[in-house]
Amino acid sequence: MTSPPLGAPAPTALADTRVELHWLAQVLGAVGDAFLPRADDDSQSNLHWSADHEALVGRPIGDGARCALLVARAELAIVEADGHLGNRLDARGHSVAELLTWAGAATQEAAGVSPKAPPVNRDYDMPGHAVARGGRFAFEDRPALAELARWFAGATDWLEDARRFDQRASDVRCWPHHFDIGGIIMLEPDKPVEEARQIGFGWSPGDATYSQPYLYVTPFPAPDDLPELPAGHWRREGFAGAILTGSDIVASESPTEMASSFLHAAIERTLPRIFPSKPRASTE
């Protein structure tokens, strides 16, 4: 893998654009809710990163059309069944309500199916922003958009590499609510998710806990004896997780090597502490 050219703008300078982009991504989740059956794990609303389009892309609908967010451009788009981009709309100057209406109509036209109901945003906690009160998207910081696109691309590569560590790992997906990309290694698949031992691994573009992008590995339950890490630190307040911040990543001579080393070490060293009875199931 080739490391994306990260670091300009700095990871700590992306928060405003990241929050606005987080709100725009809700449109894709709403389209999934409107057109697809509700899945037990809520996966009808999740997204994946498309390197071909440099976009977050929703689930296939109807004939295979998907609603997408071209991150560096702050544009909504339809990915046709053949993979080509169809209708596109710049989000600048539009409200959330207007974009929901556009996305619903464009998806219906491309997919050839009608939604169960018009796309609407979910009522869950989101970071504060003017668009939540009917304001219009601005996306004034174009360099920050391009940098966030590079982060999404790089983080997806790093996480896909980490996913191959264990065949029990889920697909790497982006969840609109928290706007993070990640997967879970389910160690006890026969138990309810909220009770089963597991290791989450992922990347966040930033949130209320860290205002910059960061990688994380979150074991459940958290072991008392947290292992040493080759980089990053363990967080214990609020949740137990291994954290590697964007600032640390871009300061490294090899961001990809640092990210990979962090993810693999945090998973491999934590696994026997929370699930000692069975060996790792490697795909290698």
C-alpha positions in Angstrom: 0.0 0.0 0.0 1.1 3.6 -0.7 0.6 6.1 2.1 -1.7 9.0 1.1 0.0 12.4 1.3 -1.5 13.4 4.6 -0.8 16.4 6.8 -1.8 19.5 4.9 -4.0 20.8 6.3 -3.1 19.6 9.7 -5.3 17.0 11.4 -6.3 19.5 14.0 -7.6 21.9 11.3 -10.4 19.7 9.9 -13.1 19.8 12.6 -15.4 22.4 11.0 -15.4 20.8 7.6 -15.7 17.3 9.1 -18.9 18.3 11.0 -20.4 19.7 7.9 -19.5 16.6 5.9 -21.0 14.4 8.7 -24.3 16.1 8.2 -24.1 15.6 4.4 -23.5 11.9 4.9 -26.8 11.6 6.7 -28.5 11.9 3.3 -26.9 8.6 2.2 -28.1 6.8 5.3 -31.6 8.2 4.9 -31.7 6.9 1.3 -30.8 3.4 2.6 -33.5 3.6 5.2 -36.1 4.8 2.6 -35.4 2.2 -0.1 -34.1 -0.9 1.7 -35.6 -3.4 4.2 -34.5 -2.7 7.8 -31.6 -5.1 8.6 -31.1 -6.5 12.1 -27.7 -4.8 12.3 -29.0 -1.6 10.7 -26.6 -2.2 7.8 -29.1 -0.9 5.2 -27.9 2.6 6.1 -24.2 2.0 6.2 -21.6 3.0 3.5 -18.3 2.0 2.1 -15.4 3.9 0.6 -15.0 3.6 -3.1 -11.5 4.2 -4.3 -12.7 4.4 -7.9 -15.0 7.3 -7.2 -13.2 8.8 -4.1 -16.6 8.6 -2.5 -18.6 7.2 0.3 -21.2 5.0 -1.3 -24.5 3.5 0.0 -26.0 0.0 -0.5 -27.2 -1.1 -3.9 -30.9 -0.4 -4.6 -33.2 -1.8 -7.2 -31.1 -2.5 -10.3 -27.9 -1.7 -8.4 -27.9 2.1 -8.3 -26.2 3.6 -5.2 -26.3 7.0 -3.7 -22.8 8.5 -3.1 -21.0 11.4 -1.6 -17.9 12.6 -3.5 -16.0 13.8 -0.4 -13.4 16.1 -2.0 -16.1 17.9 -4.0 -18.9 17.9 -1.5 -21.2 16.5 -4.2 -24.0 14.0 -4.0 -24.1 11.6 -6.9 -25.7 8.4 -8.2 -23.5 5.5 -9.0 -25.3 3.6 -11.8 -25.5 -0.2 -11.9 -22.6 -0.3 -14.3 -20.4 1.7 -11.9 -20.4 4.9 -13.8 -21.5 8.2 -12.2 -24.9 9.5 -13.2 -26.7 12.5 -11.8 -24.6 14.7 -9.5 -25.4 17.7 -7.3 -23.1 20.1 -5.5 -24.3 20.3 -1.9 -23.2 24.0 -1.6 -26.2 26.3 -1.3 -28.6 23.6 -0.5 -30.4 22.6 2.7 -30.6 19.1 4.2 -34.2 18.9 3.2 -33.5 19.9 -0.4 -30.7 17.3 -0.7 -32.9 14.6 0.8 -35.6 15.3 -1.8 -33.0 15.3 -4.6 -31.4 12.1 -3.5 -34.7 10.3 -3.1 -35.9 11.3 -6.6 -32.5 10.6 -8.3 -32.2 7.2 -6.6 -35.7 6.2 -7.6 -35.0 7.2 -11.2 -31.7 5.3 -11.4 -32.8 2.2 -9.4 -36.2 1.8 -11.0 -38.0 1.3 -7.6 -40.0 3.6 -5.3 -39.0 4.2 -1.7 -41.1 2.9 1.2 -41.3 6.5 2.3 -39.5 9.7 1.4 -35.9 9.8 2.8 -35.7 11.6 6.2 -32.9 12.1 8.7 -32.9 10.0 11.8 -33.5 11.6 15.2 -30.2 10.9 16.9 -27.4 12.9 18.5 -25.4 14.8 15.9 -22.8 17.5 16.3 -24.3 21.0 16.2 -24.3 22.9 12.9 -26.3 25.5 11.1 -27.6 23.0 8.6 -29.5 21.3 11.5 -31.6 24.4 11.8 -32.4 24.7 8.1 -29.1 26.4 7.0 -27.4 25.7 3.7 -24.2 23.8 3.2 -21.2 26.1 2.5 -18.0 23.9 2.5 -15.8 26.9 2.2 -12.6 25.1 3.1 -11.8 23.1 -0.1 -8.3 22.0 1.1 -9.9 20.5 4.2 -12.4 18.5 2.0 -9.5 17.1 -0.1 -7.6 16.2 3.0 -10.6 14.4 4.5 -10.9 12.4 1.3 -7.3 11.4 1.6 -7.9 10.3 5.2 -10.9 8.2 4.2 -8.9 6.5 1.5 -5.8 5.9 3.6 -7.8 4.7 6.7 -9.8 2.3 4.5 -6.6 0.7 3.2 -5.2 0.4 6.7 -8.4 -1.2 8.1 -8.8 -3.6 5.2 -5.3 -4.8 5.9 -6.1 -5.2 9.6 -9.3 -7.1 8.8 -7.3 -9.8 7.1 -5.7 -10.5 10.5 -8.6 -12.6 11.6 -11.3 -14.4 9.5 -13.9 -13.6 12.1 -13.6 -9.9 11.3 -16.6 -8.2 9.8 -16.5 -6.0 6.6 -15.1 -2.5 7.0 -18.0 -0.1 6.7 -18.8 3.5 7.5 -21.8 4.2 9.8 -23.4 7.5 9.3 -24.4 8.1 12.9 -20.8 8.4 14.2 -19.2 8.8 10.8 -16.5 6.3 11.6 -15.2 3.5 9.4 -14.6 0.1 11.1 -15.2 -3.5 11.7 -15.6 -6.0 14.6 -13.9 -9.3 15.3 -16.8 -11.2 16.9 -15.2 -13.8 19.3 -18.5 -15.3 20.5 -20.9 -15.1 17.5 -23.5 -17.3 19.3 -24.1 -14.7 22.0 -26.0 -11.4 21.8 -23.8 -8.6 20.4 -24.0 -6.6 23.6 -22.7 -9.5 25.6 -20.2 -11.2 23.3 -16.5 -10.7 23.7 -15.2 -8.8 20.7 -12.6 -6.4 19.4 -13.6 -3.3 17.5 -11.2 -1.7 15.1 -11.7 1.5 13.1 -11.0 5.1 12.2 -12.8 8.2 13.0 -12.4 11.6 11.2 -12.9 13.2 14.6 -15.6 13.6 17.2 -16.4 15.1 20.6 -13.7 13.0 22.2 -10.9 13.8 19.7 -11.2 16.8 17.4 -8.9 15.2 14.9 -8.8 11.9 12.9 -7.7 8.9 14.9 -7.4 5.1 14.7 -8.9 3.0 17.5 -9.0 -0.6 18.7 -11.6 -1.3 21.4 -11.6 -4.6 23.2 -14.8 -5.7 25.0 -14.6 -6.4 27.8 -11.5 -4.4 28.4 -8.7 -6.4 30.1 -7.2 -5.2 33.3 -3.7 -5.6 32.0 -3.7 -3.6 28.8 -0.7 -4.4 26.6 2.0 -2.1 25.5 1.7 -0.5 22.1 4.3 0.3 19.5 2.6 3.7 19.0 -0.4 5.6 20.4 -1.9 5.3 23.8 -4.6 3.5 25.8 -7.7 5.6 26.8 -9.6 4.5 29.9 -11.9 7.4 30.5 -15.4 6.9 29.0 -14.3 3.8 27.1 -11.2 1.6 27.0 -9.5 1.7 23.7 -6.1 2.0 21.9 -5.8 5.3 20.2 -3.5 6.6 17.5 -4.1 10.3 16.6 -3.8 11.8 13.2 -1.1 14.1 14.5 1.0 11.2 15.5 0.4 9.5 12.1 1.4 12.5 10.0 4.5 13.1 12.1 5.8 9.6 11.3 8.2 9.0 8.5 5.9 6.2 7.3 2.3 6.8 8.2 1.2 3.5 6.7 3.8 1.5 8.6 2.9 3.2 11.8 -0.9 2.7 11.3 -0.5 -0.9 10.4 1.9 -1.6 13.3 -0.5 0.0 15.7 -3.6 -1.8 14.5 -2.0 -5.3 14.3 -0.3 -4.9 17.7 -3.3 -3.7 19.5 -5.5 -6.5 18.1 -2.9 -9.3 18.4 -1.8 -8.4 21.9 -5.3 -7.8 23.3 -6.9 -10.9 21.8 -5.5 -13.5 24.2 -6.3 -11.3 27.2 -10.0 -11.3 26.5 -10.4 -14.6 24.7 -7.6 -17.0 25.9 -9.4 -20.2 25.2 -9.1 -20.3 21.4 -6.3 -19.4 19.1 -6.4 -16.7 16.5 -8.1 -17.8 13.2 -5.8 -16.3 10.6 -6.6 -16.0 6.9 -2.9 -16.1 6.1 
